[in-house]
Amino acid sequence: MFLAISQPVLAAQGGPEGALNGIWGYIKGLPVWPKITFYLNQKVEERKPVVQQELNREIKETEQDAVRQIPSLWQKFTNILHKIGL
C-alpha cells in the first residue's frame, strides 16, 4: 500500500532525492530546529578536544607503522629486482 502511494509522490517530487529534500526542508522549517542545531553544535564543541587527541594518536601510530614497514617493503622491492635480474 505504501509503495503504491509513494511511487507517484516520489515521481512528482523528482524521485527519492526530491522527496528527501522536501522532508529536509520541512524539518529545517520547524520552530524547534534552531534549538536542535544549537544543542548539536554544543555537543560538537564539547567533543572537539577528544576527537583531536584521538586523531593525533592515530597519526602518530600510522607514522610509527610506516617507519617500521618501510625497511621490509624496501627489502621486498630489492628482492623483486634481484629476481628479475636488475
VENKA-V973452 format. One record per residue. N is the residue number from 0. SS is DSSP state (@ for helix, = for strand, . for the rest). OMEGA is omega in whole degrees, -180 to 180 (NA if undefined). Layout:
N/SS/OMEGA  N/SS/OMEGA
This chain:
0/./-179  1/@/-179  2/@/-180  3/@/180  4/@/-173  5/@/-178  6/@/178  7/@/180  8/@/179  9/@/-180  10/@/-179  11/@/-177  12/./178  13/./177  14/@/-178  15/@/180  16/@/179  17/@/179  18/@/179  19/@/177  20/@/178  21/@/178  22/@/180  23/@/178  24/@/178  25/@/-179  26/@/-179  27/@/179  28/./-180  29/./180  30/./-178  31/./-176  32/@/178  33/@/178  34/@/179  35/@/-179  36/@/177  37/@/179  38/@/-179  39/@/178  40/@/177  41/@/-180  42/@/178  43/@/-180  44/@/179  45/@/-175  46/@/-178  47/@/-179  48/@/180  49/@/-180  50/@/179  51/@/177  52/@/180  53/@/178  54/@/178  55/@/178  56/@/180  57/@/179  58/@/179  59/@/179  60/@/179  61/@/178  62/@/179  63/@/177  64/@/-180  65/@/180  66/@/179  67/@/-174  68/@/-178  69/@/179  70/@/-179  71/@/177  72/@/178  73/@/178  74/@/178  75/@/179  76/@/180  77/@/176  78/@/178  79/@/-180  80/@/179  81/@/-179  82/@/179  83/@/173  84/./178  85/./NA
